[in-house]
């Protein structure tokens, strides 16, 4: 039997996956400058070429994997796993690691290096997940994983971009609604145009029409574009610098949960692919993912990659192995030739934000939909730490714009805001979100001994400062690591564990 490299459906699948990947590159170029102070030279000359390496390698390997499955199964309808930069990790690393480092130090290079460490550790976790991912999945409640991810989705992803959309409704609101309508209804657009592509084209057209009419809704990128080759270069020296310093290691409470989400999410997407008819081996699939993230860090990109959700959708389009090859090749070419700068000159970022909003709300909705109904309470509880972290970001930003600092103003809040509670809950909020949700899931299931284990974990993390511990200094909120970093929290979690142990013993008496 002849197995073709490309079929007609690969074109349709390519456009859908290409738009998703292109959006990530645009977000890196725009938010990298705004949030983390990354200069254009660093983004164009180091970060995007590094991303090209990871995206190209992963897409080619997943296409090869699909071809192998075709030969082994004797089928021609095998679809490669969709792959690209991990959107939640990209936004988390920008807002929760690189942005804070830049705000604290004013050094964009140090912010970039901290991101490289985060990406490297995430890639190592993904690689390890190829061997222990199934065990982690069995022992961590789904509600705990999904609620922590949903907390980031509804706050740092959905809310922030919603504000930006409604600040520029003339060019952003219609594309947003088009994306929500087409994605939520699964309606097929005329000529089979992907909904995301149609929305971006409409938003871009509106922007240029309004600009021609003299209305200043869209300001094209002022960065000049020069056709040039930006070859990837190793960033091992930069990684060694940050590995030897304390800056990047401060953010383990962000890196660990995001790496864990990536591993579990990849396992879930493999299950989704199997349900659609394509059964891929877990170990090799996760290894490719991990290798992609490690290669990204080694060549200068601080953003890990992942297996995307939506394999059944690409399969329904008729995509096979070729769409993965096309996506990896063309995205890599854009990165290596500096093409993202040219695209930003013509396409307003506001026209694409509806896709990020969709990602945020669908991730939040899935946290409630993909767990047993009785665990919804645990999901809701797990959102609270993320809300606290987001509230702290809004407070600090407002004070900075007013020329004040949180250190100066905190005493004036008193009982009106309980600012110290917001800060404590925001520190290591992804870990505390997982733990609080896991405790409640265990309690709902009356597994009191398991709940006691989770409270013991919380006590230990509090003692070493990965959650709840902080120092409020003139420059802002700082992490506090060390022995007895947050002793009050450690003690109370420990006492809660004893209470749960008592419930376990009283509800499970030994049989005589």
C-alpha positions in Angstrom: 0.0 0.0 0.0 1.3 3.5 -0.9 1.3 6.0 2.0 1.2 9.6 0.6 3.1 12.3 2.4 0.5 15.0 1.6 -3.2 14.8 1.0 -5.8 17.5 0.4 -6.9 17.6 4.0 -3.3 18.6 5.1 -3.9 22.0 3.6 -7.0 22.6 5.8 -5.3 21.2 8.8 -2.2 23.3 8.2 -4.1 26.6 8.2 -5.8 25.8 11.5 -2.6 24.7 13.2 -0.5 27.5 11.5 -2.9 30.2 12.9 -2.5 28.8 16.4 1.3 28.8 16.2 1.5 32.2 14.5 -0.6 33.7 17.3 2.0 32.4 19.9 4.8 34.1 17.9 2.9 37.3 17.8 2.2 37.2 21.5 5.9 36.6 22.2 6.8 39.5 20.1 4.3 41.9 21.6 4.0 40.8 25.2 7.7 40.0 25.4 8.4 43.7 25.0 5.5 45.0 27.1 5.7 42.6 30.0 9.3 41.6 30.2 11.1 44.4 28.5 12.7 42.1 26.0 14.4 44.1 23.2 13.4 43.4 19.6 16.9 42.2 18.8 16.7 39.6 21.5 13.3 38.4 20.4 14.1 38.3 16.7 17.7 37.2 17.0 17.6 34.6 19.8 14.1 33.7 21.0 12.3 33.1 17.8 15.1 31.2 16.1 15.2 29.0 19.3 11.5 28.5 19.0 12.0 27.5 15.3 14.3 24.7 16.4 11.8 23.3 18.9 8.8 23.6 16.6 10.5 22.2 13.5 12.0 19.2 15.3 8.8 18.3 17.1 6.5 18.6 14.1 8.9 16.5 11.9 9.1 13.8 14.6 5.4 13.7 15.1 4.9 13.4 11.3 7.4 10.6 11.2 5.5 8.9 14.1 2.3 9.2 12.1 3.9 7.6 9.1 5.1 4.7 11.2 1.6 4.1 12.6 0.3 4.1 9.0 2.7 1.3 8.1 2.1 -0.7 11.3 -1.7 -0.4 11.1 -2.1 -0.6 7.3 -4.3 2.5 7.4 -3.9 5.8 5.5 -6.2 7.9 7.7 -3.7 8.4 10.5 -3.3 12.0 11.8 -0.2 13.3 13.3 -0.4 14.8 16.8 -0.8 18.6 16.7 2.2 20.3 18.3 3.5 23.8 19.1 4.4 26.3 21.8 2.4 25.7 25.0 0.1 28.7 25.4 -0.6 28.5 29.2 3.1 28.0 29.9 4.0 30.9 27.5 1.7 33.3 29.4 2.6 32.0 32.8 6.3 32.4 32.2 5.8 35.9 30.8 3.5 37.2 33.5 4.7 35.1 36.5 8.5 34.7 35.9 10.0 36.9 33.3 7.8 40.0 34.0 8.5 40.0 37.8 12.3 39.5 37.2 12.3 42.5 34.8 10.2 44.7 37.1 12.5 43.9 40.1 15.9 44.2 38.3 15.2 46.3 35.1 17.4 43.8 33.3 15.7 42.1 30.3 18.6 39.7 29.8 18.2 38.4 33.3 14.4 38.0 32.7 15.2 36.0 29.5 17.7 33.8 31.3 15.2 33.1 34.1 12.7 32.1 31.4 15.3 29.8 29.8 15.8 28.0 33.2 12.0 27.6 33.5 11.8 26.2 30.0 14.7 23.8 30.6 13.2 22.5 33.8 9.8 22.1 32.2 11.4 20.1 29.4 13.1 17.9 31.9 9.8 17.3 33.7 8.1 16.5 30.4 10.9 14.0 29.5 10.6 12.4 33.0 6.9 12.3 32.5 7.4 9.8 29.7 8.4 7.3 32.4 6.3 8.4 35.4 3.4 10.4 33.9 0.9 7.6 34.3 1.7 7.3 38.0 1.4 11.1 38.5 -2.0 11.0 36.8 -3.3 8.2 39.0 -2.3 9.9 42.2 -3.2 13.5 41.6 -6.9 14.4 41.5 -8.0 15.7 38.1 -9.9 18.6 39.8 -6.6 19.7 41.5 -4.8 19.9 38.2 -7.6 21.5 36.2 -8.6 24.0 38.8 -5.1 25.4 39.1 -4.8 25.7 35.3 -8.3 27.2 35.1 -7.4 29.8 37.7 -4.6 31.1 35.4 -6.9 30.8 32.4 -9.7 32.9 33.8 -7.4 35.6 35.3 -4.1 36.1 33.6 -5.3 34.9 30.2 -9.0 35.6 29.8 -9.6 38.7 31.9 -6.5 40.6 30.8 -7.1 40.1 27.1 -10.9 40.7 27.5 -10.0 44.2 28.8 -7.8 44.8 25.8 -10.5 43.7 23.4 -13.1 46.0 25.0 -10.6 48.9 25.0 -10.5 48.6 21.2 -13.9 47.4 20.1 -13.8 48.8 16.6 -11.1 46.3 15.5 -11.3 43.6 18.2 -14.9 42.9 19.2 -16.2 41.5 15.9 -13.2 39.1 15.5 -13.7 38.0 19.1 -17.4 37.2 18.6 -16.6 35.5 15.2 -14.2 33.2 17.0 -16.5 32.4 19.9 -19.4 31.8 17.5 -17.5 29.6 15.1 -15.6 27.6 17.8 -18.6 27.2 20.1 -21.0 26.2 17.4 -18.6 24.1 15.3 -20.3 25.6 12.3 -18.5 25.3 9.0 -17.8 28.7 7.4 -18.2 29.2 3.6 -15.4 27.7 1.6 -14.3 25.8 4.7 -12.3 28.8 5.9 -11.1 28.2 9.5 -12.9 30.4 12.0 -9.7 31.8 13.5 -8.3 32.7 10.1 -11.6 34.4 9.1 -11.7 36.4 12.3 -8.1 37.6 11.9 -8.7 38.6 8.2 -11.9 40.6 9.2 -10.1 42.3 12.1 -7.2 43.2 9.9 -9.5 44.6 7.2 -11.4 46.7 9.7 -8.1 48.0 11.1 -6.8 49.2 7.8 -10.1 50.6 6.6 -10.5 52.7 9.8 -6.9 53.8 9.5 -7.5 54.9 5.9 -10.5 56.9 7.2 -8.2 58.7 9.6 -9.3 56.9 12.7 -6.4 55.9 15.0 -7.5 52.5 16.1 -4.5 50.7 14.7 -0.9 51.7 14.8 1.3 49.4 12.7 4.5 48.2 14.3 7.2 50.8 13.9 9.9 48.1 13.8 11.5 48.1 10.3 11.7 44.8 8.6 14.8 43.7 6.8 15.0 40.4 5.1 17.8 38.6 6.8 18.6 35.1 8.2 18.6 34.8 12.0 20.3 31.4 12.6 19.7 29.7 16.0 22.6 29.9 18.3 23.2 27.9 21.5 22.3 29.6 24.8 24.2 27.2 27.0 26.3 30.0 28.5 23.2 32.0 29.5 21.7 28.8 31.1 24.9 28.3 33.1 24.7 31.8 34.4 21.1 31.4 35.7 21.7 27.9 36.9 24.4 29.2 39.2 22.4 32.1 40.6 19.2 32.2 42.8 17.0 34.3 40.5 15.4 31.6 38.3 15.2 29.0 41.1 12.8 31.3 43.0 10.0 30.4 40.7 9.9 26.7 41.2 6.4 27.1 42.6 5.4 28.2 39.1 7.6 25.9 37.0 6.7 22.7 38.8 2.9 23.0 38.4 3.1 24.2 34.8 5.5 21.3 33.9 3.1 18.9 35.6 0.1 20.3 33.7 2.0 19.8 30.5 2.7 16.2 31.2 -0.9 15.4 32.3 -2.3 17.5 29.5 -0.2 15.5 26.9 -1.5 12.2 28.4 -5.0 13.4 28.1 -4.5 14.5 24.5 -3.0 11.1 23.7 -6.2 9.6 25.1 -8.2 12.0 22.9 -6.2 10.9 19.8 -6.8 7.2 20.7 -10.5 7.8 21.0 -10.4 9.3 17.5 -8.7 6.1 16.2 -5.0 6.9 16.4 -3.3 5.1 19.3 0.2 6.5 19.8 2.7 5.1 22.3 2.9 7.2 25.5 6.6 7.1 26.1 7.8 8.1 22.6 5.1 10.8 22.3 6.1 12.4 25.6 9.8 12.1 24.9 9.3 14.1 21.6 7.5 16.7 23.6 10.2 16.9 26.3 13.0 17.0 23.7 11.3 19.9 22.0 11.2 21.9 25.2 14.8 21.2 26.1 15.9 22.1 22.6 14.0 25.4 22.9 15.8 26.3 26.1 19.2 25.2 24.7 18.8 27.5 21.7 17.4 30.5 23.4 13.6 30.2 23.6 12.1 30.4 27.1 8.8 28.8 26.0 8.1 25.1 26.2 6.2 23.1 23.6 3.4 20.7 24.0 1.0 18.3 22.2 -2.0 20.4 21.4 -5.6 19.6 22.3 -7.9 19.0 19.3 -6.4 16.0 17.4 -10.0 14.8 16.6 -10.7 18.2 14.9 -7.6 18.0 12.7 -8.5 14.4 11.9 -12.0 15.4 10.9 -10.5 18.0 8.5 -8.7 15.2 6.7 -5.3 16.2 7.9 -2.7 13.3 8.0 1.1 13.7 8.4 1.7 16.4 5.9 0.0 19.2 7.8 2.6 18.7 10.6 5.5 19.0 8.2 4.0 22.1 6.6 3.4 23.8 9.9 6.9 23.1 11.3 8.6 24.2 8.1 6.7 27.4 7.5 6.6 28.5 11.2 10.4 27.8 11.3 11.0 29.9 8.2 9.0 32.8 9.6 11.1 32.7 12.8 14.5 32.3 11.0 13.7 35.2 8.5 12.3 37.6 11.1 8.9 37.4 9.4 6.9 38.0 12.6 8.0 41.6 12.5 6.6 41.9 9.0 3.3 40.3 10.0 2.9 42.6 13.0 3.2 45.5 10.6 0.0 44.4 8.8 -2.0 42.4 11.4 -3.1 44.1 14.6 -2.6 42.0 17.7 -6.2 43.0 18.8 -7.6 41.0 15.9 -6.1 37.8 17.3 -6.9 38.2 21.0 -10.3 36.4 20.7 -8.4 33.2 20.2 -6.6 33.7 23.5 -9.9 34.6 25.2 -11.4 31.3 23.8 -8.4 29.4 25.2 -9.0 31.0 28.6 -12.7 30.3 28.8 -12.6 26.8 27.4 -9.8 25.8 29.9 -12.0 27.2 32.7 -15.1 25.4 31.5 -13.3 22.1 31.1 -12.1 22.3 34.7 -15.8 21.9 35.7 -16.9 19.6 32.8 -14.1 17.1 33.0 -14.5 16.2 36.7 -17.3 14.3 38.5 -20.1 16.7 39.4 -19.5 16.4 43.1 -15.9 17.7 42.6 -17.0 21.0 41.2 -16.8 22.4 44.7 -13.1 21.5 44.8 -12.5 23.2 41.4 -14.2 26.4 42.6 -12.0 26.4 45.7 -8.9 25.9 43.6 -9.6 29.1 41.7 -9.2 31.3 44.7 -5.4 31.4 44.9 -5.2 32.5 41.3 -7.7 35.2 41.9 -5.6 36.5 44.8 -2.5 36.5 42.6 -4.3 38.4 39.9 -5.7 40.9 42.4 -2.2 41.5 43.7 -1.0 42.2 40.2 -3.8 44.8 39.7 -3.1 46.4 43.0 0.7 46.7 42.4 0.2 48.0 38.9 -2.3 50.7 40.0 0.1 51.8 42.8 3.1 52.0 40.4 1.1 54.1 38.0 0.2 56.4 40.9 3.9 56.7 41.9 3.5 54.7 45.1 4.7 51.3 46.3 2.9 48.5 48.1 5.5 48.8 50.9 4.3 52.4 51.5 0.6 51.9 51.2 0.1 48.4 52.8 -0.3 49.8 56.4 -3.1 52.1 55.2 -5.3 49.2 53.9 -6.0 47.9 57.4 -9.1 45.7 57.4 -10.5 47.2 54.3 -8.6 44.9 52.0 -6.6 42.4 54.1 -3.6 42.9 51.8 -1.4 40.6 53.7 -3.9 37.7 53.1 -3.9 38.5 49.4 -0.1 38.4 49.3 0.2 35.2 51.3 -2.4 33.4 49.1 -0.7 34.7 46.0 2.7 33.2 46.9 3.1 29.9 45.2 -0.5 30.1 44.1 -0.4 27.3 41.5 0.9 24.9 44.1 -1.6 26.0 46.8 -4.4 25.8 44.3 -3.6 22.2 43.5 -3.2 21.3 47.2 -6.4 23.0 48.4 -8.4 21.5 45.6 -6.9 18.0 46.2 -7.7 18.3 49.9 -11.3 19.0 49.2 -11.6 16.2 46.6 -10.3 13.8 49.2 -12.7 15.1 51.8 -15.6 14.9 49.4 -14.7 11.2 48.8 -14.3 10.7 52.5 -10.7 9.7 52.0 -9.5 11.4 55.1 -6.1 9.8 55.2 -5.3 10.9 51.7 -6.5 14.4 52.6 -4.1 14.3 55.6 -1.2 13.5 53.2 -2.1 16.6 51.1 -2.2 18.8 54.2 1.2 17.4 55.3 2.5 18.3 51.8 1.1 21.9 52.3 2.8 22.1 55.7 6.1 21.1 54.2 5.9 23.5 51.3 5.0 26.3 53.8 8.0 25.5 56.0 10.4 25.9 53.1 8.7 28.9 51.5 7.3 27.5 48.3 3.8 28.7 49.3 2.5 31.5 51.4 6.0 32.9 52.5 7.0 36.4 51.6 8.9 39.6 52.6 7.4 43.0 51.8 10.3 45.3 51.0 10.5 48.8 49.4 11.0 47.2 45.9 7.8 45.0 46.4 6.9 41.5 47.4 9.8 39.1 47.6 9.9 35.3 47.9 11.1 34.0 51.3 12.8 30.6 51.2 14.4 28.8 54.1 13.6 26.9 57.2 10.3 28.0 58.9 9.6 30.4 56.1 5.9 30.5 56.8 5.6 28.8 60.2 2.0 29.8 61.0 0.7 28.2 57.8 2.9 25.1 58.4 1.5 24.7 61.9 -2.1 25.1 60.9 -1.8 22.7 58.0 -0.2 20.3 60.3 -3.0 20.5 62.9 -5.5 20.1 60.0 -3.7 16.9 59.1 -4.1 15.6 62.6 -7.8 16.4 62.6 -8.1 14.5 59.3 -6.2 11.6 60.7 -8.6 11.6 63.7 -11.5 11.5 61.3 -9.9 8.6 59.4 -9.5 6.6 62.6 -13.0 7.3 63.9 -14.6 6.5 60.6 -12.5 3.3 60.0 -12.4 1.5 63.3 -10.5 -1.8 63.4 -12.6 -4.8 63.2 -12.5 -7.0 66.2 
